[in-house]
Structure formats: structure tokens, C-alpha cells
Amino acid sequence: MTPGADHSARDRLQRTLYFACGIGALVFGLLMMPGDSGIIAAHSQLAPWYWWSSIVIAVIVPASFTLTALWLKLEVLHAIAFASIVGFWVMQLLWVPAMNDLVLENHATPWLQGVTALPSTLTGVLFASRAVAVFPLSQFLLVPLVQLSASDTSVTVALLDGCGALIFCSILTALAFAVVGAGDLQDKATTRARRLAATNAAQRTAEQENSRINAMIHDDVMSVLLSASRSGTTPELVTQAQRASASIASLALSDDAANRLYSADDVAAVVRDTAAASGATATVTLTQAGPLRVPGEPMAALAEAVGEALRNCVRHAGDDAHITVTISVSARTVEITVADDGVGFSHHNVDPRRLGISLSIKQRVRGIPGGDAHVRSTPGAGTTVTVKWTRP
């Protein structure tokens, strides 16, 4: 396991602190070797089983984090830390019973008191409550008690050492506890941000779907109703009704289609099918300059907008109008232009509330991230509708 496999800031910070404790154990172990109160000098004054056990529990076990902190599961690291903390307490309590003589030689003191920084830091990393204060308080009691029992030091010096252990251990425990707590705060902030983003995304999706449904109703269902109000049942009306039915059925678009990625050739095929379904006779050309693959949602919006543009050409451009559809695909953008050389119109004479342009084409495409649409027309000079999608 690597740090990248951890799913929270808390996990990553705990792993990092464990690794730091491993390095600290190596340093403390080397520093505590020499001297009258060192590990080597204590060898002849302690029972062999205790001497080796104290080194393993107080130094070697924490030092193992240098090799294990970056790949073992956190549950295993927590177990090692817990064993190290409890084991340290046990070794402190057993120091005096394990001594060969009544007092240590050369006014020495137990070397364990020099490595209290390791279990105190591990306590702050491991436990997530204020109960971490138990370890510093325990050192305030154990350090002077063991020191007075194992050496000929004075009560004053022993009490001062106990106060020093309390302060030193409290600082290290609190620092480790605060670092892990900062990870918790970051995780909570990340969770809130994700929930907010999901809520906003759901709202945008609902708005886009509503726009799509409104546009579909205008393009297909309303067209059928208008045609039915003007005439009886005709082949054209039947065709429009079939198209409206297909549009309504597309609301239940399968996940495969919605999640599909469309290549440039796929885009061209969709546009050709859309042109055929609209009843327009159009020349479709494709220019590909990049490997862009278009997701299902923007592809659907583009196809629906192109279909409305082509239907407008059929209805308003004139019988002699020539219609062209140009598709351009680059590395990040797909652009589709529907142009005719028909009668055209003036934007000033179009009701801004008219759904055919504002909703069916512009809002439909602009409602998707990266979408854009423009309609240009001049009386007597035809109409050009351009829709495009740029990968965000």
C-alpha cells in the first residue's frame, strides 16, 4: 500500500507521522546508547530478558515505521503503535523489578526516560479524543517514581524531571493530535464541497433536461398539433406524429447511448440521420483535424439543435434553397454549421419570445457545459446556424 491509496487527509497525515516517529526512534536509539544512563551501561545492571525487551519495545518497534509506514495498512500501523505505547508503560513499571542491584551505578537514571517523546507522539497520532492527555499525565507520575526507586537522585530533581516529562510529552502529544485533527477538518470540508458540487450538478442537469423537454415539445409535439389544427390526416402529419413519438421515446434514452463517446464519423452519421429525419435535402461534409470524442449529452443537444435548424430551413428558406451542413472536428471542439441560401429573415422582425430560435437552438446548446450557438440571417441572403461544443 502507498500513501496514494489512502482516501482521506487524516489517513495520509497519520501515515506521515508514523514514518516521522520511525526516524525519531532511530535517532533516539543512537543518542541513548552511550553514557552512564545509556542503553549500553544498563546492560550489566538489568536482567537480560528485560534489557532486550526494553530495547525492542521502546526503540526497535517504533523504528520499524521507517520501513512499514508507507505500505502497510493503517489498521496494522495502529496496532503497532498501540502495542508500543502499552509496552512502554509496562517496561517503565518493570524497570525496578528487573534491576540486579538496588540502585543504578554512577548516579545513573533509567534510559527509558529519554525516549518518552516516541510513545507520547504515537498517542497523539493514534487516539482521536482528549484522552490522549493520559499519557503525559502518566509520565508526570511514573518518571519521578521510577527514578527515585532506581537511583540515588534527590526528590527535587526527580520531581523536576517529572514536570519536564509532563511538559515535553504534552507538547508532542498535542502537536500530533492537532495535525491529525487538521486532517479531519480537511476531510469534512472536502465532503461538504463534494456534496455542494453534486447538488449544483443535479440542479443544472434538471434545468437542462427541462429545457430539452420544452424544446422537444416545441419542435415535434407542437408541430403535430399545429398541423392537425390546419388540416386532416395526411401522410405528412403521420410522419410528424411518428417523429414526435420517437422524440418522446428518446426521453428514456438508454444508459449505453447516454454514456457513449462519438467519434468524428459517428457525429457525421448522427447529423446525416438527423437531416434525413427532418425531411431536408442537405449536403453534409466533414472536416476532421483532431481525435475528439463527443460524450452522449452534448451530442444529443447538438443533434437536436441541428434538427430544428434543418426543419426551419424546410419551412422558411424556400423551395429553391440549397442547404449545406458542415461539420468540423478538432482536438477539443466540434462545430456544426447549417446554412441555406434562401429568403432569410431580419432579427428585428422576430419575436424574442419565439421558441424556435431562442429555446430550440440557442438555449438547448448553451445549456450544456462548453456549448454555444449562433444564428445569423439577412433578408434575401439566407440563414446560417452554428452550434458547437468545446470540451471543458
C-alpha positions as CSV (number, residue, x, y, z in Angstrom):
1,M,0.0,0.0,0.0
2,T,1.2,3.5,-0.8
3,P,0.1,6.9,0.6
4,G,-1.8,7.4,-2.6
5,A,-4.1,4.5,-1.6
6,D,-5.4,6.4,1.4
7,H,-8.7,8.0,0.9
8,S,-8.6,10.8,3.4
9,A,-6.3,13.6,4.6
10,R,-6.4,12.1,8.1
11,D,-5.1,8.7,6.8
12,R,-2.3,10.4,4.9
13,L,-1.2,12.5,7.9
14,Q,-1.3,9.6,10.3
15,R,0.9,7.6,7.9
16,T,3.4,10.5,7.6
17,L,3.6,11.0,11.4
18,Y,4.2,7.3,11.8
19,F,7.1,7.5,9.4
20,A,8.5,10.5,11.3
21,C,8.3,8.6,14.6
22,G,10.3,5.8,12.9
23,I,13.0,8.2,12.1
24,G,12.9,9.7,15.6
25,A,13.2,6.2,17.1
26,L,16.4,5.6,15.2
27,V,17.8,8.9,16.3
28,F,16.8,8.5,20.0
29,G,18.2,4.9,20.0
30,L,21.6,6.1,18.8
31,L,21.7,9.0,21.2
32,M,20.8,6.8,24.2
33,M,23.5,4.2,23.5
34,P,26.5,5.9,25.3
35,G,26.8,7.4,28.8
36,D,26.3,6.3,32.4
37,S,22.5,6.4,31.8
38,G,22.7,4.9,28.4
39,I,21.5,1.6,27.0
40,I,24.9,0.0,26.9
41,A,25.7,0.9,30.5
42,A,22.4,-0.6,31.6
43,H,23.2,-4.0,30.1
44,S,25.1,-5.3,33.2
45,Q,22.6,-3.7,35.6
46,L,19.3,-5.2,34.3
47,A,18.1,-8.8,33.7
48,P,19.0,-9.9,30.2
49,W,15.4,-10.6,29.2
50,Y,14.3,-7.1,30.3
51,W,17.3,-5.3,28.7
52,W,16.5,-6.9,25.3
53,S,12.7,-6.5,25.7
54,S,13.0,-2.8,26.6
55,I,15.1,-2.1,23.5
56,V,12.7,-3.9,21.3
57,I,9.6,-2.2,22.6
58,A,10.9,1.3,23.2
59,V,13.2,1.6,20.1
60,I,13.0,-1.2,17.6
61,V,9.2,-1.4,17.3
62,P,8.8,2.4,16.7
63,A,11.8,2.4,14.4
64,S,10.1,-0.2,12.2
65,F,7.8,2.5,11.0
66,T,10.5,3.7,8.7
67,L,10.0,0.5,6.7
68,T,6.3,-0.1,7.2
69,A,4.6,3.3,7.4
70,L,4.3,3.8,3.7
71,W,3.0,0.4,2.6
72,L,1.3,-1.4,5.5
73,K,-2.4,-1.0,6.1
74,L,-3.3,1.7,8.6
75,E,-5.0,-0.8,10.8
76,V,-1.8,-2.7,11.2
77,L,0.2,0.5,11.8
78,H,-2.4,1.5,14.5
79,A,-1.9,-1.9,16.2
80,I,1.9,-1.5,16.2
81,A,1.5,2.0,17.7
82,F,-0.9,0.7,20.4
83,A,1.5,-2.1,21.3
84,S,4.4,0.3,21.5
85,I,2.5,2.7,23.9
86,V,1.3,-0.1,26.2
87,G,4.6,-1.9,26.1
88,F,6.4,1.3,27.1
89,W,4.2,1.6,30.2
90,V,4.9,-2.0,31.1
91,M,8.6,-1.5,30.7
92,Q,8.6,1.5,32.9
93,L,6.7,-0.4,35.6
94,L,9.1,-3.4,35.3
95,W,12.3,-1.4,35.4
96,V,12.9,-1.6,39.2
97,P,11.9,-5.3,39.5
98,A,14.3,-6.1,36.6
99,M,17.4,-4.4,38.2
100,N,20.2,-6.6,39.5
101,D,21.1,-4.1,42.3
102,L,19.2,-1.7,44.5
103,V,20.3,1.4,42.6
104,L,21.9,2.1,39.3
105,E,25.7,2.8,39.2
106,N,27.4,6.2,38.8
107,H,24.2,8.1,39.7
108,A,22.6,6.9,36.5
109,T,18.9,7.2,35.7
110,P,16.7,4.9,33.6
111,W,17.4,5.4,30.0
112,L,13.7,4.9,29.1
113,Q,13.0,8.4,30.4
114,G,15.0,9.7,27.5
115,V,12.6,8.3,24.8
116,T,9.2,9.3,26.2
117,A,8.9,11.5,23.1
118,L,8.2,8.4,20.9
119,P,5.2,6.9,22.7
120,S,3.8,10.4,23.5
121,T,3.8,11.3,19.8
122,L,2.3,7.9,18.9
123,T,-0.5,8.6,21.4
124,G,-1.4,11.8,19.7
125,V,-1.4,10.1,16.3
126,L,-3.4,7.1,17.3
127,F,-6.2,8.4,19.5
128,A,-8.9,10.9,18.3
129,S,-10.1,12.2,21.7
130,R,-8.8,14.3,24.5
131,A,-8.0,11.1,26.4
132,V,-4.5,11.5,24.8
133,A,-3.7,13.6,27.9
134,V,-3.5,10.3,29.9
135,F,0.0,9.6,28.6
136,P,1.7,12.9,29.5
137,L,0.0,12.7,32.9
138,S,1.2,9.2,33.4
139,Q,4.8,10.4,32.8
140,F,4.4,13.1,35.4
141,L,3.8,10.2,37.9
142,L,6.0,7.4,36.5
143,V,9.2,9.3,35.7
144,P,9.9,10.6,39.3
145,L,8.5,7.3,40.8
146,V,10.8,5.1,38.8
147,Q,13.7,7.5,39.1
148,L,13.5,7.6,42.9
149,S,13.2,3.8,43.1
150,A,16.1,3.1,40.7
151,S,18.7,5.7,41.5
152,D,20.1,7.8,44.3
153,T,18.7,11.0,42.8
154,S,17.1,13.6,45.1
155,V,13.3,14.1,45.4
156,T,13.6,17.6,44.0
157,V,15.5,16.5,40.9
158,A,13.0,13.6,40.4
159,L,10.0,15.9,40.6
160,L,11.6,18.4,38.2
161,D,12.2,15.6,35.8
162,G,8.6,14.6,36.2
163,C,7.4,18.1,35.4
164,G,9.8,18.2,32.4
165,A,8.4,14.9,31.1
166,L,4.8,16.2,31.5
167,I,5.5,19.4,29.6
168,F,7.6,17.8,26.8
169,C,5.2,14.9,26.3
170,S,2.2,17.2,26.4
171,I,3.6,19.4,23.6
172,L,4.4,16.4,21.4
173,T,1.1,14.7,22.1
174,A,-0.9,17.9,21.4
175,L,1.1,18.6,18.2
176,A,0.4,15.2,16.8
177,F,-3.2,15.3,17.9
178,A,-3.6,18.8,16.2
179,V,-2.1,17.6,12.9
180,V,-4.4,14.6,12.7
181,G,-7.3,16.9,13.7
182,A,-6.4,19.2,10.8
183,G,-6.7,16.2,8.5
184,D,-10.2,15.6,9.9
185,L,-11.2,19.2,9.2
186,Q,-9.9,19.0,5.7
187,D,-11.8,15.8,5.1
188,K,-15.0,17.4,6.4
189,A,-14.5,20.4,4.1
190,T,-13.9,18.1,1.2
191,T,-17.1,16.2,1.9
192,R,-19.1,19.4,2.1
193,A,-17.6,20.7,-1.1
194,R,-18.4,17.4,-2.9
195,R,-22.0,17.4,-1.6
196,L,-22.4,21.0,-2.8
197,A,-21.0,20.2,-6.2
198,A,-23.3,17.2,-6.5
199,T,-26.3,19.3,-5.6
200,N,-25.4,22.0,-8.1
201,A,-24.7,19.4,-10.8
202,A,-28.1,17.8,-10.1
203,Q,-29.8,21.2,-10.4
204,R,-28.0,22.0,-13.6
205,T,-28.9,18.6,-15.0
206,A,-32.6,19.1,-14.1
207,E,-32.7,22.6,-15.7
208,Q,-31.0,21.2,-18.9
209,E,-33.4,18.3,-19.0
210,N,-36.4,20.7,-18.6
211,S,-35.0,22.9,-21.5
212,R,-34.6,19.8,-23.6
213,I,-38.1,18.6,-23.0
214,N,-39.6,22.0,-23.6
215,A,-37.6,22.3,-26.9
216,M,-38.7,18.8,-27.9
217,I,-42.4,19.7,-27.2
218,H,-42.0,22.8,-29.4
219,D,-40.1,21.1,-32.2
220,D,-42.2,17.9,-32.5
221,V,-45.3,17.7,-30.5
222,M,-46.5,21.3,-31.1
223,S,-45.7,20.9,-34.8
224,V,-48.0,17.9,-35.0
225,L,-50.8,19.8,-33.1
226,L,-50.5,22.8,-35.3
227,S,-50.6,20.7,-38.4
228,A,-53.6,18.8,-37.1
229,S,-55.4,22.0,-36.4
230,R,-54.9,23.2,-40.0
231,S,-55.8,20.0,-41.9
232,G,-57.0,16.5,-41.7
233,T,-54.9,13.4,-41.5
234,T,-52.2,13.5,-44.2
235,P,-49.0,11.5,-44.9
236,E,-47.0,14.5,-43.7
237,L,-49.0,14.6,-40.5
238,V,-48.4,10.9,-39.9
239,T,-44.7,11.4,-40.4
240,Q,-44.6,14.3,-38.0
241,A,-46.5,12.2,-35.4
242,Q,-44.0,9.4,-35.8
243,R,-41.2,11.8,-35.3
244,A,-42.9,13.3,-32.2
245,S,-43.4,9.8,-30.8
246,A,-39.7,9.0,-31.4
247,S,-38.7,12.2,-29.7
248,I,-40.8,11.5,-26.6
249,A,-39.3,7.9,-26.5
250,S,-35.8,9.4,-26.5
251,L,-36.5,10.9,-23.1
252,A,-35.9,7.4,-21.8
253,L,-32.6,7.2,-23.6
254,S,-30.7,4.1,-22.6
255,D,-27.6,4.4,-20.5
256,D,-25.5,3.0,-23.3
257,A,-26.4,5.8,-25.7
258,A,-26.1,8.4,-23.0
259,N,-22.7,7.3,-21.9
260,R,-21.4,6.6,-25.4
261,L,-18.5,8.6,-26.9
262,Y,-19.0,9.7,-30.5
263,S,-16.1,9.9,-33.0
264,A,-16.0,12.3,-35.9
265,D,-17.5,9.7,-38.2
266,D,-20.2,9.0,-35.6
267,V,-21.0,12.7,-35.4
268,A,-21.4,12.8,-39.2
269,A,-23.6,9.8,-39.2
270,V,-25.9,11.3,-36.5
271,V,-26.1,14.5,-38.5
272,R,-27.0,12.7,-41.7
273,D,-29.7,10.7,-39.9
274,T,-31.0,13.9,-38.4
275,A,-31.1,15.6,-41.8
276,A,-33.0,12.7,-43.3
277,A,-35.5,12.7,-40.4
278,S,-36.1,16.4,-40.8
279,G,-37.1,16.0,-44.4
280,A,-34.3,18.3,-45.6
281,T,-32.2,17.6,-48.6
282,A,-28.8,18.8,-47.4
283,T,-25.1,18.3,-48.4
284,V,-23.2,17.1,-45.4
285,T,-19.4,17.5,-45.3
286,L,-16.9,16.5,-42.5
287,T,-13.6,18.1,-41.7
288,Q,-11.5,16.3,-39.1
289,A,-8.4,17.9,-37.5
290,G,-8.3,16.1,-34.2
291,P,-9.3,12.9,-32.3
292,L,-12.1,14.5,-30.3
293,R,-14.7,12.1,-29.0
294,V,-18.0,13.7,-28.0
295,P,-20.0,12.4,-25.0
296,G,-23.6,11.5,-25.3
297,E,-25.2,14.5,-23.6
298,P,-23.6,17.2,-25.8
299,M,-24.1,15.0,-28.9
300,A,-27.8,14.8,-28.2
301,A,-28.1,18.6,-27.7
302,L,-26.2,19.3,-30.9
303,A,-28.2,16.8,-32.9
304,E,-31.5,18.2,-31.7
305,A,-30.4,21.8,-32.4
306,V,-29.3,20.8,-35.9
307,G,-32.6,19.0,-36.5
308,E,-34.5,22.2,-35.5
309,A,-32.3,24.3,-37.8
310,L,-32.9,22.0,-40.7
311,R,-36.7,21.9,-40.1
312,N,-36.6,25.7,-40.1
313,C,-34.8,25.6,-43.5
314,V,-37.5,23.3,-44.9
315,R,-40.3,25.5,-43.6
316,H,-39.0,29.0,-44.2
317,A,-35.9,29.0,-46.6
318,G,-37.9,28.5,-49.8
319,D,-38.3,25.6,-52.2
320,D,-35.3,26.5,-54.2
321,A,-32.9,27.0,-51.3
322,H,-29.7,24.9,-51.2
323,I,-28.9,23.6,-47.7
324,T,-25.4,22.6,-46.6
325,V,-24.3,21.1,-43.3
326,T,-20.6,21.5,-42.4
327,I,-19.0,19.5,-39.6
328,S,-15.6,20.5,-38.2
329,V,-13.9,18.4,-35.5
330,S,-10.7,19.5,-33.9
331,A,-8.8,18.3,-30.8
332,R,-11.2,19.9,-28.4
333,T,-14.2,21.3,-30.4
334,V,-16.9,20.0,-32.7
335,E,-18.7,22.7,-34.7
336,I,-21.7,22.1,-36.9
337,T,-22.9,24.8,-39.3
338,V,-26.3,24.6,-41.1
339,A,-26.5,27.1,-43.9
340,D,-29.1,27.9,-46.6
341,D,-29.2,30.5,-49.4
342,G,-33.0,31.0,-49.0
343,V,-35.1,34.0,-48.2
344,G,-33.5,34.7,-44.8
345,F,-35.0,37.0,-42.2
346,S,-34.4,40.1,-40.1
347,H,-33.7,39.5,-36.4
348,H,-35.5,42.7,-35.6
349,N,-38.7,41.2,-37.0
350,V,-38.5,38.1,-35.0
351,D,-40.4,38.0,-31.7
352,P,-37.7,37.5,-29.0
353,R,-40.1,35.1,-27.3
354,R,-40.2,32.8,-30.3
355,L,-39.1,29.4,-29.1
356,G,-37.8,28.1,-32.4
357,I,-34.6,30.1,-32.2
358,S,-34.1,31.0,-28.6
359,L,-35.1,27.7,-27.0
360,S,-34.8,25.0,-29.6
361,I,-31.4,26.1,-30.8
362,K,-29.6,28.6,-28.6
363,Q,-30.7,27.6,-25.1
364,R,-30.6,23.9,-25.9
365,V,-26.9,24.0,-26.8
366,R,-25.8,26.7,-24.4
367,G,-27.4,24.7,-21.6
368,I,-24.6,22.1,-21.7
369,P,-21.1,22.9,-20.3
370,G,-18.9,24.0,-23.3
371,G,-21.9,24.6,-25.6
372,D,-22.5,27.6,-27.8
373,A,-24.8,28.6,-30.6
374,H,-25.3,31.5,-33.0
375,V,-27.9,32.3,-35.7
376,R,-27.1,34.7,-38.5
377,S,-29.5,35.7,-41.2
378,T,-30.1,38.5,-43.7
379,P,-33.3,39.0,-45.7
380,G,-32.6,37.7,-49.2
381,A,-29.2,36.2,-48.3
382,G,-30.1,33.1,-46.4
383,T,-29.6,31.9,-42.8
384,T,-26.6,30.3,-41.0
385,V,-26.9,28.4,-37.8
386,T,-23.7,27.4,-36.0
387,V,-23.7,25.1,-33.0
388,K,-20.5,23.9,-31.3
389,W,-19.3,22.1,-28.2
390,T,-15.8,22.6,-26.7
391,R,-14.6,20.1,-24.2
392,P,-14.3,21.9,-20.8
